Amino acid sequence: MKKHNSLPKNFLFVSRWGEILDIAYTTKNEGHDVKLYIEDKPSKEIGSGFIKKVKDWKKHIEWADILIFDYTGFGKECSALRTSGKVVFGGSEYTDRLELDRNFGQQELQKHKIKTLPFREFESFQDAITYVENNPDAYVVKPSGETQELKQLLFVGSDDEGLDVIRVLRAYDKSWGNDFGNFQLQKKVKGVEISVSAFFNGIEFLKPINITFEHKKLFPKELGVSTGEMGSSMFWVNQSPIFDATLKKFEATLAKQHFIGHIDINCIVNGNGIYPLEFTSRFGFPQIFIQRAGINEPIGELLYKVATGQNFKISTKKGFQVGAFIVVPPFPYNDKKTFELFSKDAVVVFRKDLKEGVHPMHLKKVNDEWLITGNTGIALLVTGTGITMKDAQKMMYNRISNIIVNNGYYRTDIGDRWFEDSDRLWSWGLL
């Protein structure tokens, strides 16, 4: 069947929190007709003025040539739409579970004969405290389900006896009680944190593979509270021993489960092995925006080709790509009063009218001005590319210097991890 990739199409983006705005806006600018639905009520203003918004995505299914879901939790809807004959880029019930149910994800890794770190799942803080007391070691506390979206609750212990983990668990017990939900204690190992990801067309993974280094802490040098992410650096490769040892082993299973989309697995690697930590069975944020900076073909066409099961090699830039968030109060916390006082409707100002590499996040457009909206304080993602990591960093920070965001803050060391991590990865034979 001939695929008319270059003809304008109707794209319907279904979003949980409006994170996909940049991709939807870019797809619109590529000449396609685009509509955006946002599920979260406080995020409803995101994208207004940039793109056409809809209040009920299901009323626009027939209009759409392709539906794109940007988050987990829509797997059942994606499967039903595919069964009905619609072109869908998004998850499945199986891949939703891989990400949201940490215990299931670890069991699936073991089922596919992939090495994992020892872990235990708990419902009770007291049970977890007793376990650490009886099995002293360094652990990572990982919330499961919807609670894992509160990234600041992730705690990485450093005490070899687990005393810091016990103190945190007691504090969580007092503040959360029975409302925390299930959580996991995973043994901590030292090494390089790295993720591998790829697009999957329903049959097989597409090359090249993406290698990403996340920067999760709020402050430079990995200090402060965990934010989910403040920025990332990345590059593309045709071959990866980490990919072969992890995601590649899921290829047949993902095909059987009718998954079509993007999937990432985060790992800790060292001289003893590769240890997968967690799945992201959807777009990564800000990963997809930094990937877009490194992809040479129109993003709308790429997503359509993936969703229609085409086998092709993605055209990507050589070298490196980096991206940093510019955020405002109360990020990374939820505080409506602080957001409304310091950040709501603040204007993004450009010293020069240069917007290349500037990706709108939680913004709306009014009279052609970019204003901050939503409630989380994520304003922009700014990217840079280059043959070397330093080249990419220089481009990104030059672009950031052209932007004025009142009360804005960002990390000044995105990409620096590479200079030390690359030596370790080479010595372990993982690059």
N, C-alpha and C positions, 0 to 999 in steps of 0.2 A: 504494500500500500504506500502510495506516495505521500510524504509528509510535507505540507506547505508551511515550513517553519517560519518563513520571512513575512507571511501575510499577517496583517493586524488581527489580533484575536481578543476575545473577551476574557479577562482575568478577574476572578473573584478571590480575594484574599480574606481568609477567616482567621482572625487573630484573638488571642486570649487577652493581651494587654497593650496591643498596638505596637509591639516591638518591630514588626515587619514593615513599618512605614517606608523606610529607605528603599527597600526592594520594590515595594509597590509603586512608589513615586518614580523610581528609575525605569520600571517597566512601562509606566505611563509615558515618560519622556522618550521612550524608544518607539512610540507610535501605537501602542495598544490601548484598548479601552479597559479601564481598571476601576473596580469597585472594592471598597474596604469595609469589613465589618469588625467591630471590636466588642468583645463580650463583657469585659470588666467595666462597670458603671463609672468609677472615678476616672477611667482612661478614655471616656467617650470623645473628648475634645481632640485627642491626638489625631493628627492628620487633616483636621479641618482646614480648608483653604489650599491644601496640597493636592487633595485627591477626593473623588466622589465617595461619600460615606453612605452606608445602608444600615437600617435598623434591624432588619431580619434577613440574614443571609439565605435562609431556606427559600425565600420568595424569589431569589435570583439564580437558582440552580439551573433552570432551563436556559437562561440567558448566557450562562458561562460556558466558554469552550474549555476552560480548565479551572479547577478549584485548588487553592494552595492553603494548607493549614500550617500555622507557624508554631504549634505547641503540642505537647502530649495531652492526652485526655479526649482527643477527637477520633481515636482509632476506630471505634464502632461506626461512627458516621462515615469515615473514609472508606471502610470496607463495604458498607451498604451502597455508597455512591459508585464505587468501582463495579460492584455487582450489577448495578443498573445501567452501566455502560458509560459513565462519566469519566473524563480524564482528571485524575487526582494526584497531586503531589502532597504526601502526608503520611501519617503513621498507620499502624494497625493495632488491634487490641494486644497482640503479642509484644510489639515494640513499646507500647505504652507501659506494659508491665516491666519490661527490661529496665526502664528508667525509674518508674515511680515506686516499684517494689524492690528495694535493694536486695532482700533475701532471695527473691526469684532470680534477679539478675546474676547473683553469685552462683546460684544453683545451675543456671544455664551455662555459665562459663565452665563449671566443673563437668557438666554433661557433654560439652564440646571439647573436653580434655585440655582445658586451658588452666594453667597454674594460677591459684588464687591465694590471697593472704588469709590466715585464720580469722574468723569473725563469728560473732554471736548476735542474735536479734533479741531485743527485750521490749516488754511493754511496761515494766516497772523500774523506776529509778533505783529503788532499794535492792531489787534483784541484781541490777547491774553493778551497784556499789559492792555488794557481797561477792560477786564474781571477780571484780578487780582485786578486792582484798585477798581472795583465795588464790588468785592467779596474777601476782604483781608483774606488770610490764608496761611499756609505753603503748597507748591506744589512741585511736581517733574516734570521736563521738560523731555519728552521722545520722541526722533525722531522716525518716522515710516518708513517703507519701507527700501530701501537700505542704507539710511542715518544712520539708527540705528546701522550699523556696525562700525561707528565711535564712539566708546564707550565714548571718552572724551567729547562728546557733551551732554551726559546725565548729568543733573544737579539736585541735591537733595537740595532743599531749606531748610533753618533752621529758617528763620525769620517768626514769626507768622502773620505778616502783608503782607508777600509776597514781601517785598522790594528788597531782594536779587534776587528773580526770575525776577522782573521787570528789574533790572540792567543787568542780563544775557540776557534776551530777547532783550533788546536794543542793546547789543553788538553783538548778533547773527544777528540782522537785518542789522547792518552796515557791518558785514563781509560776510554774506551769501546772504542777499537780498531775491530774489524770488527763489534761487536755493536750498533752504533747504528742500522743500517738506513739506508734512503734519507732524504735531507733536501733541503730546497729553500733556495736563496738568492734572495731577492726584493728588488728595488730598493726602498729606503725613500723615501717622500715625506712631506712635512709636511702636516698638516691635522687634521681632526676625525675620530676613530674613532667610528663609529656603526653600529648594526645594524638591519636591518628584518626582520620575521618575520611569519608568518601561518599560520593553520590551513588545511589543504587537504583537501577532502572526496572526493578521487578524481576530481573533474571540474574544479573551480575553487577559487580562493582565496576565503576568507570574510573579510568586512569586520567590524570595522575592522582596520587594520594596526597592528602593534606597533612602536614605535620605542624602542630600548634604548641606554643609555650604560653601558658596563661599566667597572668599577674593578678592574684586574687585579693591581696591585702590593700587596705585603703592608702597606706603611705609607702613611699619608696623604701627599698631594702627589705621589703616584705614585713613591715611593721604595721601594727594597728589591727582593727577588726577585719574579719573576712567579709568581702562585699559581693561575692559571686564572681565578679571580675572588674578590674579597672582598665584592662587592656591586654593585648596579646601580640605576639610576633609569630610568624609562620613562613613556611615555604612549601613547595610542591615537589614530589618525587614520583618516579615511575615504579620504583621498587623500595620496599621497606621491610626489614626483618621484624619490626614491631607489628606492622600490619599483618604480615604472614602468620605471626604467632597468635593473633587475636581476632580481628574482624574478619579476615579471610576465611576462618573456620566457620563463620556464621553464614556464608554465602548461600548454601543450599537451604538452610532453615529460613532465611529471610525471603527467598523465592517461594518457598512452600507457604509462608505466611502472607504472601502477596503484599509485601512492603515495597513502597516506591517513595524514595525521599533521600534524606541525608542522615547519616548516623556517625557518631563519634564515640570513641572509647578512651577514657583517661587512664593513664597508667603511672606507676612508679617503676623505674627501671634502675638496675645497678649491675655490678659484676656477677651477681648470682642468678639474675633472671629478669623476666618481664612480669609484672604483677598488675593486672587490670583492676581498677578501682570502681568505675561506674560508667554507665552508658548515658549518652545524650542522643536519643533516637528521634531527632528533629533538627531544625536549624539551631546552631549555637549562636548566642548573642554575647559579644559582638562578632563572633567568628565569621558569620556569613557576610558581614559588611567588609571585613578585611579580605575575605576570599574574593568578594566582588572586585576589590581593588587589584587583585592579582589575576583575574580572569579576563581574557582578551575579547571574548564574544559577548553579545548582548545577554544580560542575565535573564530576561523574559524568554528568549529563544532557548537558552540552556535549560531552564526549568521545564519548558514545554517538551523538549526532546527527551529529558529524563522521564517525565510523566507518561510519555507515549511509548516508552520501552525501547528507544533507539540506542544502538550501540555505537559510541563514538569516543574519540579522545578529546578531552576538554583542552582548549587552547589557553595556556597560562603563561604569565611572565616568568622569566628567569630571575633568580635572586630571591629577595626577601620582601615581605610585607609586614607592616606594623600598624597598630591602631590603638588609640588612647581615648577613653571617655573623658569628656568635660562634664562635671556634675555640679550640682548646687545643693544647698541645705533643703531637706534634712538627710540627704543621701549619706550612708546606706540605710537609714532608719525610716520608719513610717511615723510621721508627725505632721498631721494636717495643719495645725496652727502655725508651726514653723515654716512649712512650705508656703502657705498663703501670705505670711508676713515677709519672707525674704525672697521668694522665688517665683511665685505665680505671676504670669504675664510679663516677666522680665524679658527684655528684648535682646536677641543675639545680634551684635553689631560687628560688621566686617570693615576693617580699616580700608581695604581695597575690595572691590567687587569680584573676589575670587573664591568660588565655592567648590572647586574641584577637590576631591578628597575629603569633603565635609559632608557627613551623613546625618540627616535629621533624625532625632530619636523621639523624645516626648515633647513635640512641638506642634503648634498650629500656625497658620499663616493668615495675617490680617493686614490688608493694604500692602501686600508684598513684603511685610516685615515678619521675621521668624520670632514667635513668642513661646516661652516655656509654659507647658501645661501638664496635665496628668496630676500625679501626686508623689512621685518618687524622687524627682530631682535629677533625672538623667537627661541632659540637654542635647549633647552631640557626641558623635564618634568621629574622630579625625584620623585619617590614614596617610601612610606614605609608603613608597616602594623604592627599591634600589637593588643594584647588583650585589652590594654588600649590606650587612645589617646597619652599619654606620650611615650609609647613603640613605637607607629607608628611614632611619631615625631622624636624620637631618631634614628630610623633606617633611615628615610629619610635624616636627616641632616648629619648623618655619611656618607651616600652615596654621598651627595653633597660635603662633605669635600674631597672626593677622586677625584674630577673633577676640572680641571683648564680650565677656559674660559676667555681669555683676555678681559677686560672691562665688564665682566659679572656681573649681579646683580640679587638678588632675595630677597624675604621677609623672615624674620627670625622668624615669628610668626604664620605661617600657622598651624591651629588647635587650637590655643589659645582661639578662640571664644567659643569653646565647654565648657570650664570650668565655664563660667558664663551663657551662653545660655541654657545649659542643666538644670540648676536649675530653670530657668524661665519656660522652656517647661514642666518640671515635675509638677511645681506648677499649670500650666494651664491645666493639664491633656492631653497634646498633645504628650507624649512619651509613 
